[in-house]
Amino acid sequence: MSSAEPAAAPRSCADLFWSFTWLALQGFGGVLAVVQRELVEKKRWLTREQFIEDWAVAQIMPGPNVVNLSMMIGDRHFGLRGAVAALAGMLALPTVLVLVLAALFATVADSELAQRALRGMGAVAAGLVLATGLKLAGALRASVMGPPACIAAAAATFAAVALLRVPLGWVVLAVGGGACLWAWHRLGAAKRPS
C-alpha cells in the first residue's frame, strides 16, 4: 500500500451505503471515471496511488470491478458490516432502476434510434475510460515497478488485447503475472542491504 494516507474516510456504514448508491447511479457505461472522481477527488477516501493499487486487485478478483472495490473499502473501514453496507449501496437501488429501464427499453429496442443511441453511448464510455487512464498515469511515477516498466506493461496489454485479440484472461496471466514478478523483484532489491 502507498505510504501516503487519504485525507478522509467514510463516517459510518450509512455513509458507505449512500456514497456507493450515488456512485452506482452515476456509473452507466463508464464507471471507472466516476469511481475515480468520487473516491479520489471528491470523497478523498483514497489517494491516486491507493486507487490504482486497489483497482488492480479489484480487477483480478471474480465479479464486477467496482463491486469488488466497494467491498474492499467497506471492509477496510468497518469490517464485514462495512463491506455489506457498501455492497448493498452498489446493488439495491441500482438493481431496481435497471429492471425498470430494461422493461422500458424492451419496448423500443428494435428501433433504429435506440440502436444509434447505444452506439453513441459506447463511444462515450470508451472516451471516459481513456480520459481516466490519462488522469491516473501520473500516479505511476510512484510505482515500485518504475515508469518504463509500467509503460511497457500498458503497451503490451494494449497490443495483446486491441491488436492481437488475445483473450483477456491470458493477457492478465501473462502481462499481469510478469508485472507482479517484476514488482516482487524490485521490492526484494529495495530490501536488500547495499
Salt bridges, closest charged atoms under 4 A:
ASP15 OD2 - ARG11 NH1 3.75
ASP15 OD1 - LYS43 NZ 3.89
GLU38 OE2 - ARG37 NH2 3.92
GLU38 OE2 - LYS42 NZ 3.48
GLU41 OE2 - LYS135 NZ 3.20
ASP54 OD2 - ARG76 NH1 2.89
GLU112 OE2 - ARG116 NE 3.25
GLU112 OE2 - ARG119 NH2 3.60
